[in-house]
Amino acid sequence: MDPKEALKEIKGGRFRPIYVLYGKDRYRLQHFIDTLSDKLFTPDERELGIVKFDTAETSIEEAVLEAETLPFFVPRKLVLVRDMNVFAAGGKEGGKIEHKPEKLLQYIENPSETSIIVVSVHAEKLDERRKLVKTLKDRHSLLAFPELDAAQLKQWMMKRAAEQQRTLESAAADLLFMRTGANMQQLAQEVDKLCLHAGTGGVITAEEASMLTAATIEEDVFALIEAIAELRIDRALRMYRELLVRREEPIKIAALIARQLRIMLQIKELEQHQYSPQQMAGQLGLHPYAVKLSAEKSRKFQTARLGQLLASLADLDYKMKTGAIDKTLGLELYLLSLGLEQRA
């Protein structure tokens, strides 16, 4: 069953006796549970109405017994079960706790009208060979929460802002994804923070998103490479020293520079084969916005020059790791040498 359909039923006051939620997207999975809880209980009823179990510590039949027991002082009971043993693909039906899935099968045939069981499985797949899983699948009680891809996350961020009567520009959403990654909890916090700053009817631009969110080391390294491309070695050195003040390791900085140069080299190769930005993103496993920025910077370098930079970085990396040169001084001398090479 699609989670959107299930949420539509819940908001309409229709509840299924059992839901099995699975997938790696814990944010949306938890959002489903929170929505269900809000529909079932007032804030004062939550403590009495929600009972939690973990199949790593408690047998599944104990959760069933709890569901069969009438609730006290609340109209319904919500039994939350965290599971990695009974439903998950590769899960063990044994371990230190012995489970009897047949008890849950029996319950499904005659569920309590005053209880709802929600099983959350933080696994990508369920074991569909098990009779319990097959039965619940036939009853449309399985809800998948796979991780969203970059395009879906972007749409989700823009929709979240729109729900707060704000407009999140496409470039701002791209920047947030670049800085925060695919963690929906962090993305939600950043979008909400920007919405609060923008105010009702406000527009969130990439410039505002840049000012109000923290830059990553990857982004700073990207700017450092841009300074190298523009032969502004003084600026590159200043940025390198700022990274050192933030206690970033020179070897890590060198590795990130090499990674970015390698991506730019790969983009140049793919461009020769007429790859679109979207195809390049899929080939390299990167966000399209990252590919767009890398492509723009790669045009400032000749292919041979990128190869030379990578070769000299590999040599520097070896010297730093073997102690042949002080790592902090080594990377600084490398940056200085780029300016000398240009003057030669």
N, C-alpha and C positions, 0 to 999 in steps of 0.2 A: 504494500500500500504506500502511496506517496504521502510523505509527512504533511504536505500542504492540505491534502484532502482530510487527513486525520485532524489537523488543527481546525479546519472548517467545521467538521463534525463537533469537536469539543466546544468551539465558540457558539455553536448552535444548541449546546446542552445535551448532545448525544455522546455517550461514552461506551467504549468497548470494555469487556471485562479484563482483558490483558493486552498489553503492548510490549513488544520486544524491540528495543532500539539498538541499532548497531552501526558501527562505522568509526572513522578516525576524526570526524568533525565534532569534537566534544562541545564546542560552543553552541551549535544548533541543536545538538542532542539535549544539552542542559536547558536550552531555551524552551524546548518542547515540554520538558518536565515542569519547568517554572510556569508555563502557560496553563498546563493542566492543573497544577496546584492552585493557581490564582482563581481558576474557574470553580474548583471544588470547595475551597475554604476561604474564610475571612482570615486576616492576620492573626486573630486571637484563636482560631480553630486549628491552625497549622500544627502546633505542638502535640495536640491530641489526635489529629487526623492522619499524620504521616508516620509510618513505621519503616525503618531501614534494616536491610539485611545484606550480607556479603557472603557469597557461596564459598569463598576461601576460608570462612570461619564458621559458617552455619549451613546446615543442610537445606536443600530447596523445599523439602516437605515442611520445615518449620515456617517458612514463608507462606506456604499454602495453608497451614493450620491458622496462621494469623489472619489470612484473608477470609477464612471461614468463620472467624470469631466476630460477633457483632461489635460495631464501634460504640464507644462511650461518649456521650454528650455531643457528638457530631453526627450529621446525617450519613456521611460516607467515610470510608477509610482508604488511604492510598498506601499501598505496600510497594516500596522501592527496593529492588534487588539488584545489586551490583554483581555481575557474573563473568567469569572467564573459564568456568569448568563445565557447565551444563550445555551451553549453546555454542560457544566459540569453536571455530574450525581449529583443530589442533589442541583444543582444550582436553583436560583429563577429567573423566567422570569419577575419578577416585581421589588420589592424593590423601591428605590426612583426614578429609571429610568424605564420608560415603553418601552419595546422593541417590534419591529414588525418583527419577524423572516421571515414572508412571503415576506418581501422586499428583503431579501437576497436570498430566493428561486426563486423569479422572476429574480433576477440578474443572478443567476446560469444558467438559461435557455438562457440568451442572454448577456454573459459577455463582458466587454470592452476588446478590443485587446491591449490596451495600459496600462492596469492596472493588477496587481496581488495582491490578498488579501491573507494575512497570518494571521490566527487566532491561537494564542498560549493559550492553556488551561492548567494551572498547576494543573491538577487533574489526578488521576490514571485512571478514566474511563469517558466516555461520556455517556450522556443519550440517549441510542439507541431507546427509545420509541418516540423520537421527529422526526417529518417528515424531518426536516432539516438535522439531523444527518444521517438518513436512506438514504436520497438522495445523500449526499456527500460520504457515504460509497459505494453506487452503482457506483459512478463515480471515485472511488479509490483516493479520495482526503483526506482521514484520515490517518495520520501518527502517529504511537505510539512510544513513547520514554520511555519505562520502565527502571527502574534502573538496571544496570548490576550486576550480581552476582560476587563473589570473583574471580572465574576462568576467567570470561570474562574481568574483570578489569585488571587482570594480563596480559592477552594476549594483551589488548589494550595498556598497559604501554610499553610492550616489542616492540610492533609494532611502537609506537610513537618514541621510541629510534631508531629503525631500519630505520625509515623514515629520521632521522637526521644522518644516517650513523654511528650509535653507537650500541653497543651490551649491553643490560641490562640483566644481569644474573638473573636466576630464583630466587635465594635466595635474591638478591637485590630488586627485585619486591615485594617479600613477606614482606621484612622489610619495604619498603615504605608503603605498605598497612596497616601493623601493626601500623605504626607511624602516618599515615595521615588519615586512614579510607577510606570510599567510596566516598568522595567528589572529583569528577573528576577535578574540577578547581584546587584544591590544588595539586592533584596528577600530573596534567599536569605541574604545576609550578615546582614541585620537580624534575620530570623527565627532564624537559628542563634545569634546573640548573645543574643537574648531567651531562647531555650531553655537556653542555658548558665547564664544568670542564674536561671531558674526552677527548674532541677534536675529530676531524674526525677520524673514524676508531678505536676509543677507546673502552675499555671494562669497564663497570661499575659493580664492585663487591659489595658484601654485606658489606665488610669492608669499602669501600669508601662511600657507601650510609649511613653507620652508622656514619662516621666522619662528613659528610656534611649535615646531617639532624638532627633536634632536637629530642631528646628522649622524650617520654611521661612519665607521672607519673606512668602509668601502667607498662611501661617497667622498670622503676627504682624499682618499688615494686617487679617485677619479679626477678630482680637481688638481691634484699634484701632477698627474699625467698631462692634464691640459696645460699646466704651466710649462712642463717640459716641451710639449708640442709647440708652444708659442715662444720657446727659448727664453722664458722668464725664469732663469735659474735662481735668482735672488728670491722670487716668490716661492719657488719649489722648496728652497732651503728653509724659508720661514715656516712653511706649512709642515715640513718634516720635523722641525724643532717643536712646533705646537703639538704634534703627535707624540713626541718624546715626553713633553710636559704631562700629557695625559697617560703616560706610562705604557704606551704601546711599544711592543717589542720590535726592534729593527728588522729581525729576521722575518717576523710576520708582515711588516710593512713591505719588505722586499718581495715576499711571496705574493702579496696582493697586487703589487705593481706588475709582477710577472704574469699573474692570472689575467689582469685587465689587458695587457699587451697581447697576450695569447688570444684573447677573445677578439680583439681588434684585427689580429692577423687572420683569424678564422673567418671573420665577417668579410674581409677583403677577398678571401678565396671564394666564399659563397656568392658574393656579389658578381664575381666573374662568371658564375654558373646561373645567373639570372634568378637567384632565390629572392622571394619577397621577404620583407621584414618579419611577417608572421611565420613563414617557413623557417627563417633563420632562428627565430625564437624557439620553435619546436625542436630544431636540430641541435641547438646549443643548450637547451633546457633553461632558458632565461625568460624573464618577463619582456614583452615586446617594447616596453618603455626603455628598459636597459639596453636592448639591442639598438633602438633608435639613437640613444645617446652615444653608444660605443661606435656606431656607424659614422656619426657626425665627427667624432674625434679621430677616427681612423683615417679620414680623408686628409688630415693634416700631416700624415706620415706616409712615406714611401714604403712599399712592402719590404724592400731590402733593409730599410732603416729599422723597422720593427723587428726583423730577424736579428740584426746586430745588437739591438737593445736587449733582446731576450738572451742571446748568447753571453753577453757581458754580465747580465744579472745572474745567469747560471754559474758563471765563474766566481762572481762575488759571493753567492750563496754557499758555494763549496768552501771558500776561504773563511767565511764567517763561522761556519759550522765546525771547521777543523781547527779554529783558533789561529789561523795564519794571519788574520787581521782582526782588530777590534771591531765588533759588529756595529756599534754606534758610529764610530769614525769611518768605517768602511762604506756605509751607505751614503754618508755625507760626501766623501771623496768621489763616490760614483756620480752623484748629482753634479758636483763641481766639474767633473771631467766632461760632462755633456756640453757645458758651456765652452770649455777649452777646445773641444773637438770642432765646434761650430766656427770658432775664431780661426782655427788652423787652416 
